[in-house]
Amino acid sequence: MTTTEQVYTINGFTPSGVTELVDAIQQDAAQAQMAFHAATTWVDGTRSLTPMTSFDWAGQPYARNFSLTIDEPEELGDTNMGPITPKRCCWQA
């Protein structure tokens, strides 16, 4: 007989992963240390591009290769190709 374990998810997210992370941080505060390696470049108008090359988590480097486009909506005179600046501020520490 095979036993299947049920995994609780919310919109594809597994909350138990957060619990495990909190437990790891309580045991070792270094698990909470993160550094993101990115550089924002102005493109034109209010649009800018931020490539994410890597991040360090608890002293361990992780390579990444994606970009965030920051822009304003057409109603404010730009191209609406990404979230506006105040939303981007939420991503920065």
DSSP file (Angstrom, degrees, kcal/mol; ACC not computed):
  #  RESIDUE AA STRUCTURE BP1 BP2  ACC     N-H-->O    O-->H-N    N-H-->O    O-->H-N    TCO  KAPPA ALPHA  PHI   PSI    X-CA   Y-CA   Z-CA
    1    1 A M              0   0    0      0, 0.0     2,-0.4     0, 0.0     0, 0.0   0.000 360.0 360.0 360.0 134.7    0.0    0.0    0.0
    2    2 A T        -     0   0    0      2,-0.0     2,-0.5     0, 0.0     0, 0.0  -0.821 360.0-147.6-100.9 135.7    1.3    3.5   -1.0
    3    3 A T        -     0   0    0     -2,-0.4     2,-0.5     2,-0.0     0, 0.0  -0.886   7.9-154.9-103.8 131.8    0.8    6.5    1.3
    4    4 A T        -     0   0    0     -2,-0.5     2,-0.4     2,-0.0    -2,-0.0  -0.918  10.0-140.7-107.8 127.8    0.3    9.9   -0.3
    5    5 A E        -     0   0    0     -2,-0.5     2,-0.4     1,-0.0    -2,-0.0  -0.740  14.6-134.4 -88.1 130.8    1.2   13.0    1.7
    6    6 A Q        -     0   0    0     -2,-0.4     2,-0.5     2,-0.0    -1,-0.0  -0.703  15.5-157.1 -83.1 131.1   -1.1   16.0    1.3
    7    7 A V        -     0   0    0     -2,-0.4     2,-0.4     2,-0.0    -2,-0.0  -0.956  12.5-136.9-111.9 121.7    0.7   19.3    0.9
    8    8 A Y        +     0   0    0     -2,-0.5     8,-0.4     2,-0.0     2,-0.3  -0.635  30.9 174.1 -79.1 126.3   -1.3   22.4    1.8
    9    9 A T        -     0   0    0     -2,-0.4     2,-0.5     5,-0.2     5,-0.2  -0.949  26.7-154.1-132.1 153.8   -1.0   25.2   -0.7
   10   10 A I  B >  S-A   13   0A   0      3,-2.8     3,-2.1    -2,-0.3    -2,-0.0  -0.975  87.5 -23.2-124.9 114.4   -2.5   28.6   -1.3
   11   11 A N  T 3  S-     0   0    0     -2,-0.5     3,-0.1     1,-0.3    -1,-0.1   0.861 129.5 -49.2  51.3  39.2   -2.4   29.8   -4.9
   12   12 A G  T 3  S+     0   0    0      1,-0.3     2,-0.4     0, 0.0    -1,-0.3   0.446 115.2 119.3  83.4   0.2    0.5   27.4   -5.5
   13   13 A F  B <   -A   10   0A   0     -3,-2.1    -3,-2.8     3,-0.0    -1,-0.3  -0.828  57.8-142.3-101.0 136.7    2.4   28.7   -2.5
   14   14 A T    >>  -     0   0    0     -2,-0.4     3,-1.9    -5,-0.2     4,-0.5  -0.848   8.1-164.6-100.8 102.5    3.3   26.3    0.4
   15   15 A P  H >> S+     0   0    0      0, 0.0     4,-1.5     0, 0.0     3,-1.1   0.785  84.0  70.6 -57.9 -28.1    3.0   28.1    3.7
   16   16 A S  H 3> S+     0   0    0     -8,-0.4     4,-2.3     1,-0.3     5,-0.2   0.789  88.3  65.3 -61.8 -25.0    4.9   25.4    5.5
   17   17 A G  H <> S+     0   0    0     -3,-1.9     4,-1.9     2,-0.2    -1,-0.3   0.864 100.5  49.6 -63.0 -35.7    8.0   26.7    3.7
   18   18 A V  H <X S+     0   0    0     -3,-1.1     4,-2.8    -4,-0.5    -1,-0.2   0.904 109.0  51.9 -68.7 -41.7    7.7   30.0    5.5
   19   19 A T  H  X S+     0   0    0     -4,-1.5     4,-2.3     1,-0.2    -2,-0.2   0.913 109.9  49.2 -60.0 -43.1    7.5   28.2    8.8
   20   20 A E  H  X S+     0   0    0     -4,-2.3     4,-2.2     2,-0.2    -1,-0.2   0.890 111.2  49.9 -63.6 -40.0   10.6   26.2    8.0
   21   21 A L  H  X S+     0   0    0     -4,-1.9     4,-2.5     2,-0.2    -2,-0.2   0.924 109.9  49.9 -64.7 -44.9   12.4   29.4    7.1
   22   22 A V  H  X S+     0   0    0     -4,-2.8     4,-2.4     1,-0.2    -2,-0.2   0.919 111.1  49.9 -59.9 -43.9   11.4   31.1   10.4
   23   23 A D  H  X S+     0   0    0     -4,-2.3     4,-1.5     1,-0.2    -1,-0.2   0.915 110.8  49.4 -60.6 -43.2   12.6   28.1   12.3
   24   24 A A  H  X S+     0   0    0     -4,-2.2     4,-1.9     1,-0.2     7,-0.3   0.890 111.4  49.1 -63.9 -39.7   15.9   28.2   10.5
   25   25 A I  H  < S+     0   0    0     -4,-2.5    -1,-0.2     1,-0.2    -2,-0.2   0.876 107.9  54.0 -67.9 -38.0   16.3   31.9   11.2
   26   26 A Q  H  < S+     0   0    0     -4,-2.4     3,-0.2     1,-0.2    -1,-0.2   0.842 114.0  42.3 -64.8 -31.7   15.5   31.4   14.9
   27   27 A Q  H  < S+     0   0    0     -4,-1.5     2,-0.3     1,-0.3    -2,-0.2   0.791 133.3  16.8 -82.8 -29.8   18.3   28.8   15.0
   28   28 A D    ><  -     0   0    0     -4,-1.9     3,-2.3    -5,-0.2    -1,-0.3  -0.832  61.9-160.3-149.5 103.0   20.8   30.8   12.9
   29   29 A A  G >  S+     0   0    0     -2,-0.3     3,-1.9     1,-0.3     4,-0.2   0.723  88.1  74.2 -58.8 -22.7   20.3   34.5   12.4
   30   30 A A  G >  S+     0   0    0      1,-0.3     3,-1.5     2,-0.2    28,-0.3   0.746  80.9  72.4 -62.8 -22.0   22.6   34.4    9.4
   31   31 A Q  G <  S+     0   0    0     -3,-2.3    -1,-0.3     1,-0.3    -2,-0.2   0.669  92.7  56.4 -65.9 -15.4   19.8   32.7    7.5
   32   32 A A  G <  S+     0   0    0     -3,-1.9     2,-0.5    -4,-0.2    -1,-0.3   0.511  82.9 104.9 -92.6  -6.2   18.0   36.1    7.4
   33   33 A Q    <   +     0   0    0     -3,-1.5    25,-2.6    -4,-0.2     2,-0.3  -0.653  44.2 166.4 -83.1 123.1   20.9   37.9    5.7
   34   34 A M  E     -B   57   0B   0     -2,-0.5     2,-0.4    23,-0.2    23,-0.2  -0.989  16.7-173.8-135.4 145.1   20.3   38.6    2.0
   35   35 A A  E     -B   56   0B   0     21,-2.0    21,-2.8    -2,-0.3     2,-0.4  -0.987  12.5-152.5-137.9 128.0   22.1   40.9   -0.5
   36   36 A F  E     -B   55   0B   0     -2,-0.4     2,-0.7    19,-0.2    19,-0.2  -0.838   6.1-147.1-103.7 137.2   20.8   41.5   -4.1
   37   37 A H  E     +B   54   0B   0     17,-2.9    16,-2.3    -2,-0.4    17,-1.1  -0.891  43.8 128.0-108.3 107.0   23.1   42.3   -6.9
   38   38 A A  E     -B   52   0B   0     -2,-0.7     2,-0.4    14,-0.2    14,-0.2  -0.978  38.5-155.6-153.8 157.1   21.5   44.7   -9.4
   39   39 A A        -     0   0    0     12,-0.9     2,-0.4    -2,-0.3    -2,-0.0  -0.968  16.2-140.1-142.8 125.4   22.1   48.0  -11.1
   40   40 A T        -     0   0    0     -2,-0.4     2,-0.4    10,-0.2    10,-0.2  -0.688  16.8-168.4 -89.3 135.2   19.3   50.2  -12.5
   41   41 A T  E     -C   49   0B   0      8,-2.7     8,-2.8    -2,-0.4     2,-0.3  -0.982  22.7-123.3-123.5 132.9   19.9   52.0  -15.8
   42   42 A W  E     +C   48   0B   0     -2,-0.4     6,-0.3     6,-0.2     3,-0.1  -0.562  26.7 179.9 -71.4 135.5   17.7   54.8  -17.2
   43   43 A V  E     -     0   0B   0      4,-2.8     2,-0.3     1,-0.3     5,-0.2   0.850  54.7 -57.5 -99.9 -64.4   16.3   53.9  -20.6
   44   44 A D  E >  S+C   47   0B   0      3,-1.2     3,-2.8     0, 0.0    -1,-0.3  -0.942 100.0   4.1-172.5 164.7   14.2   57.0  -21.6
   45   45 A G  T 3  S-     0   0    0      1,-0.3    33,-0.1    -2,-0.3    32,-0.0  -0.298 130.4 -32.6  53.0-126.0   11.3   59.0  -20.3
   46   46 A T  T 3  S+     0   0    0     26,-0.1     2,-0.3    31,-0.1    -1,-0.3   0.287 112.3 114.5-104.0   8.7   10.5   57.5  -17.0
   47   47 A R  E <   +C   44   0B   0     -3,-2.8    -4,-2.8    24,-0.1    -3,-1.2  -0.638  37.2 170.3 -86.9 134.8   11.5   54.0  -18.0
   48   48 A S  E     -CD  42  70B   0     22,-2.3    22,-2.7    -2,-0.3     2,-0.4  -0.937  22.3-139.7-136.4 161.9   14.4   52.2  -16.4
   49   49 A L  E     -CD  41  69B   0     -8,-2.8    -8,-2.7    -2,-0.3    20,-0.2  -0.983   9.9-169.3-127.6 131.5   15.8   48.7  -16.5
   50   50 A T  E     - D   0  68B   0     18,-2.7    18,-2.3    -2,-0.4     2,-0.3  -0.881   8.7-159.6-123.9  98.4   17.2   46.7  -13.5
   51   51 A P  E     - D   0  67B   0      0, 0.0   -12,-0.9     0, 0.0     2,-0.6  -0.598   9.3-146.9 -74.1 135.4   19.0   43.5  -14.4
   52   52 A M  E     +BD  38  66B   0     14,-4.1    14,-1.4    -2,-0.3   -14,-0.2  -0.921  23.3 171.0-102.8 116.6   19.2   41.1  -11.4
   53   53 A T  E     -     0   0B   0    -16,-2.3    11,-2.7    -2,-0.6     2,-0.3   0.784  57.5 -33.4 -98.6 -31.7   22.4   39.1  -11.7
   54   54 A S  E     -BD  37  63B   0    -17,-1.1   -17,-2.9     9,-0.3    -1,-0.3  -0.983  46.1-143.2-171.8 171.1   22.6   37.3   -8.4
   55   55 A F  E     -BD  36  62B   0      7,-2.1     7,-2.6    -2,-0.3     2,-0.5  -0.983  14.4-135.2-145.8 155.6   21.8   37.4   -4.7
   56   56 A D  E     -BD  35  61B   0    -21,-2.8   -21,-2.0    -2,-0.3     2,-0.5  -0.931  18.1-173.1-109.8 133.5   23.6   36.1   -1.6
   57   57 A W  E >  S-BD  34  60B   0      3,-2.6     3,-1.8    -2,-0.5   -23,-0.2  -0.972  74.8 -18.7-130.1 116.8   21.6   34.3    1.1
   58   58 A A  T 3  S-     0   0    0    -25,-2.6   -24,-0.1    -2,-0.5    -1,-0.1   0.860 128.9 -52.7  55.3  38.5   23.2   33.4    4.3
   59   59 A G  T 3  S+     0   0    0    -26,-0.3    -1,-0.3     1,-0.2   -25,-0.1   0.421 114.7 116.8  82.4  -2.1   26.6   33.8    2.6
   60   60 A Q  E <   -D   57   0B   0     -3,-1.8    -3,-2.6     2,-0.0    -1,-0.2  -0.884  60.7-134.9-102.4 123.7   25.8   31.5   -0.3
   61   61 A P  E     -D   56   0B   0      0, 0.0     2,-0.4     0, 0.0    -5,-0.2  -0.527  17.3-167.9 -79.5 144.4   25.7   33.1   -3.8
   62   62 A Y  E     -D   55   0B   0     -7,-2.6    -7,-2.1    -2,-0.2     2,-0.2  -0.987  16.4-135.8-131.3 120.8   22.8   32.3   -6.2
   63   63 A A  E     +D   54   0B   0     -2,-0.4     2,-0.3    -9,-0.2    -9,-0.3  -0.516  27.3 175.8 -75.7 142.1   23.0   33.3   -9.8
   64   64 A R  E     -     0   0B   0    -11,-2.7     2,-0.1    -2,-0.2    -2,-0.0  -0.951  19.1-163.5-140.1 159.6   20.0   34.8  -11.4
   65   65 A N  E     +     0   0B   0     -2,-0.3     2,-0.3     2,-0.0   -12,-0.2  -0.593  44.3 106.4-148.9  81.1   19.3   36.3  -14.9
   66   66 A F  E     -D   52   0B   0    -14,-1.4   -14,-4.1    -2,-0.1     2,-0.3  -0.967  47.6-138.1-149.7 165.4   16.2   38.4  -15.1
   67   67 A S  E     -D   51   0B   0     -2,-0.3     2,-0.5   -16,-0.3    -2,-0.0  -0.941   4.2-145.0-129.2 149.1   15.3   42.1  -15.4
   68   68 A L  E     -D   50   0B   0    -18,-2.3   -18,-2.7    -2,-0.3     2,-0.5  -0.961  14.4-152.8-110.2 126.9   12.8   44.4  -13.9
   69   69 A T  E     -D   49   0B   0     -2,-0.5     2,-0.5   -20,-0.2   -20,-0.2  -0.884   7.8-162.4 -99.9 128.2   11.3   47.2  -16.1
   70   70 A I  E     +D   48   0B   0    -22,-2.7   -22,-2.3    -2,-0.5     2,-0.3  -0.932  25.3 144.9-110.7 131.9   10.1   50.3  -14.2
   71   71 A D        -     0   0    0     12,-2.1   -24,-0.1    -2,-0.5   -26,-0.1  -0.946  41.8-114.8-155.9 170.7    7.8   52.7  -16.1
   72   72 A E        -     0   0    0     -2,-0.3     8,-2.5    12,-0.2     9,-0.3  -0.791  43.3 -92.3-109.8 157.4    4.9   55.0  -15.7
   73   73 A P    > > -     0   0    0      0, 0.0     3,-1.7     0, 0.0     5,-1.6  -0.234  34.6-109.8 -66.9 159.5    1.4   54.5  -17.3
   74   74 A E  G > 5S+     0   0    0      1,-0.3     3,-2.1     3,-0.2     5,-0.0   0.826 117.5  66.0 -57.2 -33.5    0.6   56.1  -20.7
   75   75 A E  G 3 5S+     0   0    0      1,-0.3    -1,-0.3     2,-0.1     4,-0.0   0.739 102.4  48.3 -62.9 -21.8   -1.8   58.5  -18.9
   76   76 A L  G < 5S-     0   0    0     -3,-1.7    -1,-0.3     2,-0.0    -2,-0.2   0.211 131.7 -92.3-103.2  13.3    1.3   60.0  -17.3
   77   77 A G  T < 5S+     0   0    0     -3,-2.1    -3,-0.2     1,-0.3     2,-0.2   0.622  92.0  91.6  94.5  14.1    3.2   60.2  -20.6
   78   78 A D  S   <S-     0   0    0     -5,-1.6    -1,-0.3   -33,-0.1   -33,-0.1  -0.455  82.8 -91.7-127.6-156.0    5.1   57.0  -20.8
   79   79 A T        -     0   0    0     -2,-0.2    -5,-0.1    -6,-0.1    -8,-0.0   0.447  39.1-131.7-107.9  -1.7    4.8   53.5  -22.1
   80   80 A N        +     0   0    0     -8,-2.5    -9,-0.1     1,-0.1     4,-0.1   0.852  56.8 142.6  57.1  38.5    3.3   51.4  -19.2
   81   81 A M        -     0   0    0     -9,-0.3   -12,-0.2     2,-0.1    -1,-0.1   0.417  66.9  -0.3 -92.1   1.9    5.9   48.7  -19.7
   82   82 A G  S    S-     0   0    0    -10,-0.1   -12,-0.2   -14,-0.1   -11,-0.1  -0.970  96.0 -54.0-170.0 178.2    6.4   48.0  -16.0
   83   83 A P        -     0   0    0      0, 0.0   -12,-2.1     0, 0.0    -2,-0.1  -0.269  62.0-103.4 -65.4 155.7    5.3   48.9  -12.5
   84   84 A I    >>  -     0   0    0    -14,-0.2     4,-1.6     1,-0.1     3,-0.9  -0.322  36.6 -96.4 -78.5 164.7    5.5   52.6  -11.5
   85   85 A T  H 3> S+     0   0    0      1,-0.3     4,-1.9     2,-0.2     3,-0.1   0.841 119.5  56.6 -53.0 -46.0    8.3   53.9   -9.2
   86   86 A P  H 3> S+     0   0    0      0, 0.0     4,-0.6     0, 0.0    -1,-0.3   0.876 108.4  49.3 -59.1 -33.7    6.3   53.8   -5.9
   87   87 A K  H X4 S+     0   0    0     -3,-0.9     3,-0.9     1,-0.2     4,-0.4   0.883 107.6  54.8 -69.1 -36.6    5.7   50.1   -6.4
   88   88 A R  H >X S+     0   0    0     -4,-1.6     3,-2.0     1,-0.2     4,-0.6   0.845  96.4  66.1 -63.8 -33.9    9.4   49.6   -7.2
   89   89 A C  H >< S+     0   0    0     -4,-1.9     3,-0.8     1,-0.3    -1,-0.2   0.801  91.0  63.8 -59.6 -27.8   10.3   51.2   -3.8
   90   90 A C  T << S+     0   0    0     -3,-0.9    -1,-0.3    -4,-0.6    -2,-0.2   0.738  98.2  56.0 -67.5 -21.7    8.6   48.2   -2.1
   91   91 A W  T <4 S+     0   0    0     -3,-2.0     2,-0.3    -4,-0.4    -1,-0.2   0.665  96.6  78.8 -83.5 -17.0   11.3   46.0   -3.6
   92   92 A Q    <<        0   0    0     -3,-0.8     0, 0.0    -4,-0.6     0, 0.0  -0.658 360.0 360.0-100.3 149.0   14.2   47.9   -2.2
   93   93 A A              0   0    0     -2,-0.3    -1,-0.1     0, 0.0    -3,-0.1   0.431 360.0 360.0 -94.6 360.0   15.6   47.8    1.3
